[in-house]
Amino acid sequence: MRRSAVTTSKKLLARHVSVRRLAASCATVALVASAGSALAETITVATVNNEDMVVMQRHSPAWEKETGNTINWVVLEENVLRQRVTTDIATQGGQFDIITIGSYETPIWGKNGWLVPVDDLGDDYDYNDIFETVRKGLSADGKLFALPFYAESSITFYRKDLFDKAGIKMPEQPTFQQMAEFAEKTNDPANQVYGICLRGKPGSGENMVPIMTSVNTHGGKWFDMDWKPQIDTVPWKEAVTLYVDLLTKYGPPGVTSNGYNETRALFASGHCAMWVDATVAAGYLYNPKESTVASTVGFSKAPVDKVSNGAALQWAWALAIPESSEKVETAKSFIKWATSKDYIKTVGKTEGWVVAPPGTRQSTYDLKEYQDAAPFANFIKEAILSADPTKPSVDPVPYTGITYASIPEYQSIGTEVGQQIAGALTKQQSVDEALKAAQEFTVRTMQQSGYIK
């Protein structure tokens, strides 16, 4: 064979081998890509439409990029979220891989076997950095069933400029009588400024929050030691009458449509002289990007009446995994990321330290950047740690919980009672009529559930 023919033959052979190698290489790449695609999962996350969760949603593409997984978000108003999640968890529906629940639901659902324990995420998660009171509130039978995204207590926000104009001074902890006096002096409805703003939207986690802290400090409670409802007692009548009077005389119009988010927006846009609500709102109200009154917000302890027991709520919004999820490991990966020290730092650096998720980790309060940006930081930490859900009333009670009672029946009870009181607020019935109906419903529910005969 001639030299040129041999050379040509060798070139053809080399080209054939090269093509085969390229094909094999492409097949390998395709196989790897296919395997990666098969391993990637889409998880469905149900959460409340609070600002902190909106921020979490905004930052979640970082986790998706890091892990290759994707998130289907279901973001709902609080009352709707509770209904959807409760129905799904009780029926083992499996709609959600991660749910946003609180200190009320977590121990009950964990004990029922409806949630996946989340105390196995590794030493790098640093469980001991989470405040012990917050961990305990999300645990049952010695197991942690949800990871706290943020925790909160109660606080009185007020406008320092309006107080100066009225010649009044907010004490370290006001009484409800003082709150009424302050509301009258700062009320200016002609200019759409109202003396006091409180949640009015009915719901176990809406209007019942400010109502129950007031009931507690008036000496009231949900149940006595025999589980008999106490809604038709003097402390309840005093507290609810006060609540109705304050909002009727000095509150904004359409108050029964205002839950946490709506009331926060009212204060941030300059329409409220005072607001008693969750401490988590501080980051929003002090953020000039979100609040027109950021430079003049003041704060003090939540108000009291006869006693101090139960004046300040203790609550955590947390992320949990239903037992019905088929994507538990991926779900654990996300909640570990979203409740970590690094996530809090990311929010602080990108959104502003004043809005970093509060109340969960000691390391947050060790950060100089957070302390410098958030004048309320240590005040809120102390409020969260000092609230005692085991002693919500001056009297002994058979339940834990400051604004709720730690029994499965509470959600329906709280919702019904909240609706009855909203009816009194809109003058569809009197306070006495509202409390009578609420008492009858609660007695009936407790009888049907076997607590009382």
C-alpha positions in Angstrom: 0.0 0.0 0.0 1.3 3.4 -0.8 2.3 5.8 2.0 -0.5 8.3 1.2 -3.1 5.5 1.4 -1.8 4.3 4.8 -1.8 7.9 6.1 -5.4 8.4 4.9 -6.5 5.1 6.5 -4.9 6.1 9.8 -6.7 9.4 9.7 -10.0 7.8 9.0 -9.5 5.4 11.9 -8.5 8.2 14.3 -11.5 10.2 13.2 -13.8 7.1 13.8 -12.3 6.6 17.3 -12.7 10.3 18.1 -16.3 10.3 17.0 -17.0 7.2 19.2 -15.3 8.8 22.1 -17.3 12.0 21.6 -20.5 10.1 21.4 -19.6 8.1 24.6 -18.7 11.4 26.3 -22.0 13.0 25.3 -23.9 9.9 26.5 -22.1 10.1 29.9 -23.0 13.8 30.2 -26.6 13.1 29.2 -26.7 10.3 31.8 -25.3 12.5 34.5 -27.7 15.3 33.6 -30.6 12.9 33.6 -29.5 11.6 37.0 -29.2 15.1 38.3 -32.6 16.0 37.0 -34.1 12.9 38.5 -32.6 13.8 41.9 -33.9 17.4 41.8 -37.3 17.9 43.5 -40.0 20.5 43.6 -41.3 21.1 47.1 -44.5 22.9 48.0 -44.2 25.5 50.9 -47.3 26.9 52.6 -46.6 30.2 54.4 -48.3 33.3 55.8 -48.2 36.6 53.9 -46.2 38.4 56.6 -43.4 40.6 55.4 -40.6 38.4 56.8 -42.0 35.4 54.8 -42.1 37.6 51.7 -38.4 38.3 52.2 -37.8 34.6 52.6 -39.5 33.9 49.4 -37.4 36.6 47.7 -34.2 35.0 48.8 -35.2 31.4 48.2 -33.7 31.3 44.6 -30.3 31.2 46.3 -31.2 27.8 47.9 -32.7 26.6 44.6 -29.5 27.4 42.7 -27.4 25.8 45.4 -29.4 22.6 45.5 -30.9 22.3 42.1 -34.4 21.9 43.7 -37.3 24.3 43.1 -40.1 25.7 45.3 -43.8 26.0 44.7 -45.0 28.7 47.0 -48.5 28.9 48.5 -48.6 32.3 50.3 -51.9 32.9 52.2 -53.5 35.3 54.6 -53.2 34.0 58.2 -56.8 32.8 58.7 -56.8 31.0 55.3 -53.4 29.5 56.0 -54.6 28.0 59.3 -57.6 26.5 57.7 -55.8 25.0 54.7 -52.9 23.7 56.7 -55.0 22.3 59.5 -57.3 20.4 57.1 -54.3 19.0 55.1 -52.4 17.9 58.2 -55.4 16.3 59.9 -56.4 14.4 56.8 -52.8 13.5 55.8 -53.6 15.1 52.5 -49.9 15.6 51.5 -50.5 18.9 49.7 -47.5 20.6 51.4 -43.9 19.5 52.1 -43.3 22.5 54.4 -45.9 24.3 56.5 -45.6 27.6 58.4 -47.2 27.0 61.9 -46.7 28.4 65.3 -46.2 27.6 69.0 -49.8 26.6 69.4 -50.0 23.9 66.7 -46.5 22.5 66.8 -46.6 20.6 70.1 -50.1 19.2 69.5 -49.4 18.1 66.0 -46.0 16.7 66.9 -47.5 14.6 69.7 -50.1 13.3 67.3 -47.4 12.1 65.0 -48.4 14.5 62.2 -45.0 16.2 61.9 -41.4 15.0 61.1 -38.9 15.6 64.0 -36.3 18.1 62.9 -33.6 17.7 65.6 -31.2 15.8 63.3 -29.8 18.5 61.1 -26.2 18.2 62.3 -23.9 20.1 64.7 -23.4 22.9 62.2 -27.0 24.0 62.6 -26.2 24.9 66.2 -29.4 24.1 68.0 -28.1 25.5 71.3 -27.9 29.0 69.7 -31.7 29.0 69.5 -33.3 30.4 72.7 -34.4 27.6 75.0 -37.9 29.1 75.5 -38.4 29.1 71.8 -37.2 25.6 71.3 -39.4 24.3 74.2 -42.5 26.0 72.6 -41.9 24.0 69.4 -41.2 20.6 71.1 -43.2 17.7 72.4 -42.1 14.6 74.2 -38.5 15.8 74.1 -38.4 16.2 70.3 -38.2 19.3 68.2 -40.9 19.4 65.6 -40.4 22.8 63.9 -37.6 25.3 63.4 -38.3 28.9 64.4 -38.2 31.5 61.6 -38.9 34.4 63.9 -40.2 34.8 67.4 -42.2 37.6 69.0 -43.8 39.0 72.1 -46.0 42.1 72.7 -45.0 45.7 72.5 -46.6 49.2 72.5 -45.6 51.3 69.5 -46.3 55.0 69.6 -45.6 58.2 67.7 -43.2 60.3 69.7 -44.0 63.4 67.6 -47.7 63.1 68.3 -47.1 62.6 72.0 -44.9 65.6 72.2 -47.5 67.7 70.4 -50.1 66.5 72.9 -47.8 67.2 75.9 -47.9 63.6 77.1 -45.3 61.0 77.9 -45.4 57.3 77.5 -44.4 55.4 80.7 -42.2 52.3 80.6 -45.4 50.2 80.9 -48.7 52.0 80.5 -52.0 50.9 82.0 -55.1 50.5 79.9 -56.6 53.5 81.6 -53.6 55.6 80.5 -53.9 54.1 77.0 -57.4 55.4 76.8 -56.3 58.8 77.9 -53.5 58.9 75.4 -55.8 57.7 72.6 -58.2 60.5 73.3 -55.5 63.2 73.3 -53.9 62.1 70.1 -57.0 61.2 68.1 -57.4 63.4 65.1 -59.8 61.7 62.6 -60.2 64.9 60.6 -56.6 64.3 59.5 -56.9 60.5 59.4 -54.8 60.0 62.5 -56.4 57.7 65.0 -55.6 57.5 68.7 -55.1 53.7 68.7 -55.0 50.9 66.3 -55.5 47.2 67.2 -56.3 44.1 65.2 -60.1 43.9 64.6 -60.3 41.1 62.0 -61.9 38.1 63.7 -59.8 35.0 64.1 -58.0 32.9 66.7 -54.7 34.4 65.6 -56.0 37.9 64.8 -58.3 39.9 67.1 -58.0 37.3 69.9 -54.3 38.3 70.3 -54.9 41.8 71.7 -58.1 40.7 73.4 -56.6 37.9 75.3 -53.6 39.8 76.6 -56.1 42.4 77.9 -58.3 39.6 79.4 -55.3 38.2 81.2 -54.2 41.4 82.8 -57.8 42.0 83.9 -57.5 38.8 85.8 -59.3 36.6 83.4 -58.6 33.2 81.7 -60.0 30.8 79.2 -60.8 28.0 81.6 -60.8 27.2 85.2 -59.0 24.1 86.6 -62.0 22.0 85.8 -61.9 23.1 82.2 -65.1 25.2 82.6 -65.1 28.2 80.2 -64.8 31.6 81.9 -65.9 33.9 79.0 -69.0 35.2 80.8 -67.0 36.5 83.8 -66.3 40.0 84.9 -62.7 40.2 83.7 -63.8 39.2 80.1 -66.6 41.8 80.2 -64.2 44.5 81.4 -61.5 43.7 78.8 -63.8 43.3 75.8 -65.8 46.4 76.7 -62.5 48.4 76.9 -61.4 46.9 73.5 -64.7 47.9 71.9 -64.7 51.4 73.4 -61.2 52.1 72.4 -61.7 51.1 68.8 -65.1 52.6 68.5 -64.0 56.0 69.9 -60.4 56.3 68.7 -59.8 53.6 66.1 -59.7 53.7 62.3 -62.9 53.0 60.2 -63.5 49.5 58.9 -61.5 48.0 61.8 -62.9 44.5 61.5 -61.1 44.2 58.2 -57.8 44.9 59.8 -55.5 42.1 60.8 -51.8 42.2 61.7 -50.7 43.2 58.2 -53.3 45.9 57.6 -52.8 47.4 61.0 -49.0 47.5 60.6 -49.5 49.3 57.2 -51.8 51.8 58.9 -49.2 52.7 61.6 -46.3 52.7 59.0 -48.2 55.2 56.8 -48.8 57.6 59.7 -52.4 56.9 60.6 -52.0 55.6 64.2 -50.8 57.3 67.3 -50.4 54.0 69.2 -50.5 50.3 68.3 -50.2 47.3 70.6 -49.1 44.2 68.8 -46.2 41.8 68.0 -42.6 42.9 68.5 -41.7 41.5 65.0 -43.2 44.7 63.5 -40.4 46.8 64.9 -38.1 46.0 62.1 -40.6 47.1 59.6 -41.7 50.3 61.4 -38.1 51.4 62.0 -37.1 50.8 58.3 -37.3 54.1 56.4 -37.7 52.1 53.2 -41.0 50.8 54.4 -42.3 53.3 57.1 -43.0 57.0 56.8 -42.8 57.3 60.6 -39.5 55.5 61.1 -37.7 58.5 62.6 -40.4 59.1 65.3 -41.4 55.6 66.5 -41.2 54.9 70.2 -41.9 51.8 72.1 -42.8 50.6 75.6 -44.0 47.4 77.3 -47.5 46.1 76.5 -50.2 47.6 78.7 -51.6 46.1 81.9 -54.6 46.5 84.1 -55.0 44.8 87.5 -52.2 42.3 87.1 -49.2 41.8 84.8 -49.7 38.1 84.1 -50.2 37.5 80.4 -49.7 41.0 79.2 -47.1 39.9 76.6 -47.6 37.1 74.2 -45.0 34.5 73.3 -45.2 33.2 69.8 -42.9 31.8 67.1 -43.7 31.4 63.4 -41.9 28.2 62.5 -41.3 25.9 59.6 -42.4 22.2 59.9 -42.6 19.1 57.7 -45.8 17.1 57.6 -45.4 13.4 58.0 -47.3 13.0 54.8 -44.5 14.7 52.7 -42.7 12.4 50.3 -39.7 14.8 50.0 -38.6 15.0 53.6 -34.8 15.3 53.0 -35.3 18.1 50.5 -37.7 19.8 52.9 -35.1 19.5 55.7 -32.5 21.1 53.5 -34.7 24.1 52.9 -35.8 24.7 56.5 -32.2 24.3 57.7 -31.2 27.0 55.2 -34.1 29.4 56.0 -33.6 29.3 59.8 -29.8 29.4 59.9 -27.4 32.0 61.1 -26.2 32.5 57.6 -29.7 33.3 56.4 -30.2 35.9 59.1 -26.9 37.5 58.1 -27.9 37.5 54.4 -31.1 39.3 55.2 -29.2 41.8 57.3 -26.7 42.5 54.6 -29.1 42.7 51.7 -32.3 44.0 53.2 -30.9 46.0 56.1 -30.0 44.8 59.6 -33.1 46.4 61.1 -35.3 43.8 59.4 -33.2 40.7 60.2 -35.5 37.9 61.5 -35.7 38.5 65.3 -36.2 36.5 68.5 -34.7 33.1 67.6 -30.9 33.0 68.0 -28.5 34.5 70.5 -26.0 35.0 67.7 -28.3 37.6 66.1 -28.1 39.7 69.2 -24.3 39.3 69.4 -23.9 41.0 66.1 -22.8 44.6 66.4 -24.4 45.5 63.1 -27.8 44.4 64.4 -27.4 46.1 67.7 -26.4 49.4 66.0 -29.3 49.2 63.5 -32.1 48.0 65.9 -32.6 50.2 69.0 -35.3 47.8 70.1 -33.2 44.7 69.9 -32.5 44.0 73.6 -35.9 45.2 74.7 -37.6 42.7 72.4 -35.2 39.9 73.4 -36.1 40.5 77.0 -39.8 40.6 76.3 -39.7 37.2 74.4 -37.6 35.5 77.1 -39.7 36.9 80.0 -43.1 35.9 78.7 -44.3 32.8 80.6 -47.0 30.8 78.7 -47.3 28.5 81.8 -48.7 31.3 83.8 -51.0 33.3 81.5 -53.4 34.2 84.3 -53.1 35.3 87.9 -55.1 32.2 88.7 -54.0 28.6 88.1 -55.1 27.2 84.7 -55.0 23.7 83.2 -53.5 24.9 79.9 -50.4 26.7 78.6 -50.5 29.6 76.1 -50.9 33.3 76.7 -53.2 34.2 73.8 -54.4 30.7 73.2 -55.1 27.5 75.1 -53.0 24.5 74.2 -55.8 22.1 73.3 -56.8 21.0 69.8 -60.2 22.5 70.2 -58.8 26.0 70.7 -58.6 27.0 67.0 -62.4 26.6 66.5 -63.1 28.2 69.9 -60.8 31.2 69.2 -62.3 31.7 65.8 -65.9 31.7 67.1 -65.2 33.9 70.0 -63.3 36.3 67.8 -66.3 36.5 65.4 -68.7 37.2 68.3 -66.6 40.0 69.6 -66.3 41.5 66.0 -70.1 41.5 66.0 -70.0 43.7 69.1 -67.4 46.0 67.5 -69.7 46.6 64.5 -72.7 47.1 66.9 -74.6 44.1 65.6 -74.9 42.9 69.2 -73.9 44.1 72.6 -70.8 43.0 74.5 -72.9 41.0 76.9 -74.7 39.2 74.0 -71.3 38.5 72.3 -69.8 37.0 75.4 -73.0 35.0 76.2 -72.9 33.4 72.7 -69.2 32.8 73.0 -69.6 31.1 76.4 -72.4 28.9 75.1 -70.4 27.8 72.1 -67.3 27.1 74.1 -69.2 25.1 76.8 -70.8 23.0 74.0 -67.4 22.4 72.4 -65.8 21.3 75.7 -68.7 19.0 76.5 -68.6 17.4 73.0 -64.8 16.9 73.4 -65.2 15.3 76.8 -63.5 17.9 79.0 -66.6 18.6 81.0 -69.9 16.8 81.5 
